[in-house]
Structure formats: C-alpha cells, structure tokens
Amino acid sequence: MLGWLAAFVAAVAIAGYFAALLVFFVVFLRTMAKASWLKTILLTLAAAIFMMVLARSLNLVMPAGFLQGQFRFPWPFR
C-alpha cells in the first residue's frame, strides 16, 4: 500500500497534482478495486469535477510538477 502513495507522490513531482490525480484514480480503480471501465470513468470524472470546483471556489493552487514548469498547459493542469 505504501508503494501506491510513493508512486502518487512521484507522479505529482513529474506531472503535477491534477494530472497525477487523474492517472492515479484510473490505475487504482482498475487494478485494486477491479472496477469496470464505466465505473472507473464516472468516478474519475466526478473526482476531477470535484477538485476543479474546490480549487476554483477556494482559490487553491495545486502543486506543479516538473512538466508543468517546462510546458504551458490549460487551467486545471497549471
């Protein structure tokens, strides 16, 4: 279980929080929860919308990763 946390932290450092969260949700739900593709997509979409609403309403700045420093991405990935 600690490996999942380490992989998520590494993904945040490389790709940024929002992108890492989306990838983490898909991979975790498919491998550990054995969720169907439909359930995985719906839950990931719900989590993404929740995080975007939360970030926008509370004016949160999500941690940026290495790739975000190198390239220009649209809003939730900045």
C-alpha positions in Angstrom: 0.0 0.0 0.0 2.9 2.3 0.6 4.0 1.8 -2.9 0.8 3.4 -4.2 1.5 6.5 -2.1 5.1 6.7 -3.3 4.0 6.3 -6.9 1.4 9.1 -6.5 4.0 11.5 -4.9 6.4 10.7 -7.7 3.7 11.3 -10.3 2.9 14.7 -8.7 6.5 15.7 -8.8 6.7 14.8 -12.5 3.3 15.7 -13.9 1.6 17.9 -11.3 -1.2 17.3 -8.9 -4.2 17.3 -11.1 -2.8 15.1 -13.9 -1.3 12.7 -11.3 -4.7 12.5 -9.6 -6.5 11.5 -12.8 -3.9 8.9 -13.7 -3.9 7.6 -10.1 -7.7 7.2 -10.0 -7.8 5.3 -13.2 -5.0 2.9 -12.4 -6.1 2.4 -8.8 -9.7 1.8 -9.6 -8.9 -0.7 -12.4 -6.2 -2.7 -10.6 -7.1 -2.6 -6.9 -10.8 -2.0 -6.9 -11.4 -4.1 -10.0 -14.0 -1.6 -11.2 -15.4 -1.7 -14.7 -14.4 0.9 -17.2 -17.7 2.7 -17.0 -17.5 3.0 -13.2 -13.8 4.0 -13.4 -14.5 6.8 -15.9 -17.5 8.0 -13.9 -15.7 8.1 -10.6 -12.6 9.7 -12.1 -14.8 12.3 -13.8 -16.6 13.0 -10.6 -13.3 13.4 -8.7 -11.9 15.7 -11.4 -15.0 17.9 -11.3 -15.0 18.0 -7.5 -11.3 19.0 -7.5 -11.8 21.7 -10.1 -14.8 23.2 -8.2 -12.9 23.0 -5.0 -9.8 24.6 -6.4 -11.8 27.4 -8.2 -14.0 28.2 -5.2 -11.2 28.2 -2.6 -8.7 29.7 -5.0 -6.3 26.8 -4.4 -3.0 26.5 -6.3 -2.3 22.8 -6.9 1.3 21.7 -6.7 3.0 21.9 -10.0 5.3 19.2 -11.4 8.4 19.2 -13.5 6.5 19.0 -16.8 4.3 22.0 -15.8 7.4 24.1 -15.4 8.6 23.1 -18.9 5.4 23.4 -20.9 2.3 25.6 -20.9 -0.9 23.7 -20.0 -4.5 24.8 -19.7 -6.0 25.8 -16.3 -6.5 22.7 -14.2 -3.1 21.4 -15.3 -1.3 24.7 -14.4 
